């Protein structure tokens, strides 16, 4: 096992004060935090090293053990016991582990020969959660209208997820344990999927309500009648009262967008009538309009 220099990791010297250690750690932790470096494995590894170094140096007692016993400071008591045993067997009163004499790889190598494994293998190193991954999924409005399955590929792996009806643009779905692998048997990271919903040519969505325009010919607007309008459930026939004005809005309750994860709750659909003025009238029709105009 190679020696890990915690002072070098934090960018400080061995005479640094506790306040210097705290400042160095905070500065580096902000720089390499996983939230600021998504999907950056190098930054994630650096962040783990910074935390490990801070754990050893921020506590004066732990720092003292690290200065004397190196990377495996957590096993100081075992080293001392092993050192005393070695000293007695050699007929010497000197502790072969003191004074940082194993500042290179020798210290960890001796530990492995005495205890049959590294500190990390014996649970000496802290566990770290794996890196969180971020992904994006594009849907159209009709996709978001109903619950359905979607498959996306993240880091070469196909992941099949359920998209609940009523999901909103910009909403994020969290899949626990689908991020990067943990360190030292730590838990895997999470996968965060951000949903992007494209605009629809017919309907505009506002929260759980839908809005749509419906052309109405002049004759139906004046005399009244019926018109077929589109909804996400299919076509619906509406009665148009005589004398309907341009811009009249009709509410269709329960024909809007489903409320996210609230089964049975649905918004409304608002239809706005846009009266179409005829442009290809013949002379007889024009004469009739003039007669109506004079009558008013």
C-alpha positions as CSV (number, residue, x, y, z in Angstrom):
1,X,0.0,0.0,0.0
2,X,1.5,3.4,-1.0
3,X,1.8,6.1,1.7
4,X,-0.9,8.8,1.5
5,X,0.3,12.3,2.5
6,X,-2.8,14.0,4.0
7,X,-0.9,17.3,4.3
8,X,-0.2,17.3,0.6
9,X,-3.8,16.4,-0.2
10,X,-5.0,19.5,1.7
11,X,-2.1,21.7,0.4
12,X,-0.7,22.5,3.8
13,X,2.6,21.8,5.6
14,X,3.0,19.8,8.8
15,X,3.2,22.9,10.9
16,X,-0.3,24.1,9.9
17,X,-2.6,25.2,12.6
18,X,-6.1,23.7,13.1
19,X,-7.6,26.8,11.7
20,X,-5.4,26.4,8.6
21,X,-6.6,22.8,8.2
22,X,-10.2,23.9,8.5
23,X,-9.8,26.7,5.9
24,X,-8.0,24.4,3.4
25,X,-10.6,21.6,3.8
26,X,-13.6,24.0,3.2
27,X,-12.0,25.5,0.1
28,X,-11.2,22.2,-1.5
29,X,-14.5,20.6,-0.5
30,X,-16.4,23.4,-2.2
31,X,-14.3,23.0,-5.3
32,X,-14.6,19.2,-5.7
33,X,-18.1,18.6,-4.2
34,X,-20.0,16.1,-6.3
35,X,-23.0,18.5,-6.7
36,X,-20.7,20.9,-8.5
37,X,-19.0,18.3,-10.5
38,X,-21.7,15.9,-11.8
39,X,-20.5,12.8,-13.6
40,X,-16.8,13.8,-12.9
41,X,-15.2,10.6,-11.5
42,X,-11.8,12.4,-10.9
43,X,-13.5,15.1,-8.9
44,X,-15.4,12.5,-6.9
45,X,-12.2,10.6,-6.0
46,X,-10.5,13.9,-5.0
47,X,-13.5,14.8,-2.8
48,X,-13.2,11.4,-1.0
49,X,-9.4,11.9,-0.5
50,X,-10.1,15.4,1.0
51,X,-12.6,14.0,3.4
52,X,-10.3,11.3,4.5
53,X,-7.4,13.7,5.0
54,X,-9.6,16.1,7.0
55,X,-10.8,13.2,9.2
56,X,-7.3,12.5,10.2
57,X,-5.9,16.0,10.6
58,X,-8.9,18.0,12.0
59,X,-8.8,16.2,15.3
60,X,-5.6,16.8,17.3
61,X,-5.4,13.3,18.8
62,X,-6.0,11.7,15.4
63,X,-3.5,14.0,13.8
64,X,-0.9,13.0,16.4
65,X,-1.4,9.3,15.6
66,X,-1.2,10.0,11.9
67,X,2.1,11.9,12.3
68,X,3.5,8.9,14.1
69,X,1.9,6.0,12.3
70,X,1.1,7.3,8.8
71,X,-1.9,6.2,6.7
72,X,-2.8,3.4,9.1
73,X,-3.2,5.7,12.1
74,X,-6.5,4.1,13.0
75,X,-4.7,1.0,14.0
76,X,-2.1,2.7,16.2
77,X,-2.8,0.6,19.2
78,X,-2.3,-2.6,17.3
79,X,1.0,-1.3,15.9
80,X,2.2,-0.4,19.3
81,X,1.4,-3.9,20.6
82,X,3.0,-5.5,17.6
83,X,6.0,-3.1,18.0
84,X,6.5,-4.1,21.6
85,X,6.4,-7.7,20.7
86,X,9.0,-7.2,18.0
87,X,11.2,-5.2,20.3
88,X,11.2,-7.9,22.9
89,X,12.0,-10.6,20.3
90,X,14.9,-8.6,19.1
91,X,16.2,-7.8,22.6
92,X,15.8,-4.1,21.9
93,X,13.8,-1.5,23.7
94,X,13.2,0.5,20.6
95,X,9.8,0.7,19.0
96,X,10.4,0.0,15.3
97,X,7.2,1.8,14.4
98,X,7.8,5.1,16.2
99,X,9.1,8.3,14.7
100,X,7.5,7.8,11.3
101,X,10.2,5.4,10.2
102,X,7.7,3.8,7.8
103,X,6.8,7.0,6.0
104,X,7.0,5.3,2.6
105,X,5.2,2.1,1.7
106,X,7.1,0.0,4.3
107,X,4.8,0.9,7.2
108,X,1.7,-0.5,5.4
109,X,3.6,-3.5,4.1
110,X,4.6,-4.4,7.7
111,X,1.0,-4.1,8.8
112,X,-0.1,-6.5,6.0
113,X,2.6,-9.0,7.1
114,X,1.5,-8.8,10.8
115,X,-2.3,-8.7,10.4
116,X,-2.9,-10.3,7.1
117,X,-4.5,-7.4,5.2
118,X,-4.6,-3.7,4.7
119,X,-6.4,-1.2,6.9
120,X,-8.9,-0.7,4.1
121,X,-9.5,-4.4,3.9
122,X,-10.2,-4.5,7.6
123,X,-12.7,-1.7,7.4
124,X,-10.2,0.9,8.5
125,X,-11.0,3.4,5.7
126,X,-14.4,5.2,5.7
127,X,-17.1,4.2,3.3
128,X,-18.2,6.7,0.7
129,X,-21.4,6.8,-1.3
130,X,-20.9,6.5,-5.1
131,X,-21.2,9.4,-7.4
132,X,-24.7,10.6,-8.4
133,X,-25.5,10.6,-12.1
134,X,-27.7,13.0,-14.0
135,X,-29.6,12.3,-17.2
136,X,-32.3,14.0,-19.3
137,X,-35.4,12.5,-20.9
138,X,-37.4,14.3,-23.6
139,X,-41.2,13.7,-23.9
140,X,-44.0,15.1,-25.9
141,X,-47.2,16.4,-24.1
142,X,-49.1,13.3,-25.1
143,X,-46.4,11.0,-23.5
144,X,-46.8,12.9,-20.2
145,X,-50.6,12.6,-20.3
146,X,-50.6,8.9,-19.4
147,X,-48.5,6.5,-17.2
148,X,-46.1,4.6,-19.4
149,X,-42.7,2.9,-19.6
150,X,-39.5,4.5,-21.0
151,X,-36.1,3.0,-21.6
152,X,-33.0,5.2,-21.4
153,X,-29.3,4.4,-21.6
154,X,-27.0,5.7,-18.8
155,X,-23.2,4.8,-18.9
156,X,-23.9,2.0,-21.3
157,X,-26.7,0.5,-19.2
158,X,-30.3,0.3,-20.3
159,X,-32.7,1.4,-17.5
160,X,-36.4,1.0,-17.9
161,X,-38.5,3.3,-15.8
162,X,-42.1,4.2,-15.3
163,X,-43.2,7.7,-16.1
164,X,-46.3,8.7,-14.0
165,X,-49.1,10.5,-15.7
166,X,-49.1,14.3,-15.1
167,X,-45.4,14.7,-14.8
168,X,-44.3,18.3,-15.3
169,X,-41.6,19.9,-17.5
170,X,-38.4,20.2,-15.6
171,X,-39.4,17.7,-12.9
172,X,-36.8,15.3,-11.7
173,X,-37.2,11.6,-11.0
174,X,-34.7,10.0,-8.5
175,X,-33.7,6.3,-8.9
176,X,-31.8,5.2,-5.8
177,X,-28.7,3.0,-6.3
178,X,-28.4,3.6,-10.1
179,X,-25.4,6.0,-9.8
180,X,-21.7,5.2,-9.5
181,X,-20.4,2.4,-7.3
182,X,-19.5,3.3,-3.7
183,X,-16.0,3.2,-2.2
184,X,-15.0,0.7,0.4
185,X,-18.3,-1.1,0.1
186,X,-20.2,2.2,0.4
187,X,-23.7,2.5,-1.1
188,X,-24.0,3.2,-4.8
189,X,-25.0,6.7,-5.9
190,X,-28.3,7.8,-7.3
191,X,-29.6,8.6,-10.7
192,X,-31.5,11.9,-11.2
193,X,-33.5,12.1,-14.4
194,X,-34.8,15.5,-15.5
195,X,-37.9,15.5,-17.7
196,X,-38.2,17.9,-20.7
197,X,-41.6,18.2,-22.3
198,X,-41.8,19.7,-25.8
199,X,-44.6,22.2,-26.7
200,X,-47.7,20.8,-28.4
201,X,-49.1,22.3,-31.6
202,X,-52.7,22.0,-30.4
203,X,-52.8,22.3,-26.6
204,X,-51.0,24.6,-24.2
205,X,-50.6,23.2,-20.7
206,X,-50.6,25.4,-17.5
207,X,-50.3,23.3,-14.4
208,X,-53.1,20.7,-14.7
209,X,-55.2,22.7,-17.2
210,X,-55.1,22.6,-20.9
211,X,-55.9,25.4,-23.3
212,X,-56.9,25.1,-27.0
213,X,-58.4,27.3,-29.7
214,X,-61.3,26.2,-31.9
215,X,-62.3,27.8,-35.1
216,X,-66.0,28.6,-35.5
217,X,-67.6,29.6,-38.8
218,X,-69.6,32.8,-38.8
219,X,-72.9,31.2,-39.6
220,X,-72.7,28.8,-36.6
221,X,-71.6,31.7,-34.4
222,X,-74.6,33.8,-35.5
223,X,-77.3,31.1,-35.7
224,X,-76.0,28.6,-33.2
225,X,-75.3,24.9,-33.8
226,X,-72.7,22.2,-32.9
227,X,-69.0,21.8,-33.2
228,X,-66.5,18.9,-32.7
229,X,-63.5,19.7,-30.5
230,X,-60.3,17.6,-29.9
231,X,-59.4,16.5,-26.4
232,X,-56.7,14.0,-25.2
233,X,-59.6,11.5,-24.7
234,X,-60.9,11.9,-28.3
235,X,-63.4,14.2,-29.9
236,X,-66.2,15.9,-28.0
237,X,-69.4,17.5,-29.5
238,X,-70.3,21.0,-28.1
239,X,-73.4,23.0,-28.5
240,X,-72.8,26.5,-29.7
241,X,-75.4,29.1,-28.6
242,X,-76.7,31.6,-31.2
243,X,-74.9,34.9,-31.1
244,X,-71.6,33.4,-29.8
245,X,-68.9,36.1,-29.7
246,X,-65.3,35.9,-30.9
247,X,-63.0,34.9,-28.0
248,X,-65.8,33.1,-26.0
249,X,-64.2,30.6,-23.6
250,X,-65.8,27.3,-22.7
251,X,-64.6,25.1,-19.8
252,X,-64.7,21.3,-20.1
253,X,-64.2,20.0,-16.6
254,X,-62.2,16.8,-16.2
255,X,-60.8,17.0,-19.8
256,X,-57.5,18.6,-18.8
257,X,-54.3,17.1,-17.5
258,X,-54.1,14.4,-14.8
259,X,-52.8,15.5,-11.5
260,X,-49.3,13.9,-10.8
261,X,-49.7,10.8,-8.6
262,X,-53.3,11.7,-7.6
263,X,-55.4,9.1,-9.3
264,X,-58.8,10.3,-10.5
265,X,-57.9,14.0,-10.2
266,X,-57.9,15.8,-13.6
267,X,-57.7,19.4,-14.6
268,X,-59.9,21.3,-17.1
269,X,-59.8,22.0,-20.8
270,X,-60.5,25.5,-21.8
271,X,-61.7,26.0,-25.4
272,X,-61.5,29.5,-26.9
273,X,-63.7,30.1,-30.0
274,X,-62.1,32.0,-32.8
275,X,-64.7,33.1,-35.4
276,X,-63.6,32.7,-38.9
277,X,-64.7,35.5,-41.2
278,X,-65.6,34.3,-44.7
279,X,-63.4,35.8,-47.5
280,X,-64.9,34.2,-50.6
281,X,-68.5,35.6,-50.5
282,X,-70.4,35.8,-53.8
283,X,-72.5,38.9,-54.8
284,X,-75.7,37.4,-53.4
285,X,-74.1,36.7,-50.0
286,X,-72.6,40.2,-49.9
287,X,-76.0,41.7,-50.7
288,X,-77.6,39.8,-47.8
289,X,-74.9,41.1,-45.4
290,X,-75.6,44.6,-46.6
291,X,-79.3,44.1,-46.1
292,X,-78.6,43.0,-42.5
293,X,-76.3,45.9,-42.0
294,X,-79.0,48.4,-43.1
295,X,-81.5,46.6,-40.8
296,X,-79.3,47.5,-37.8
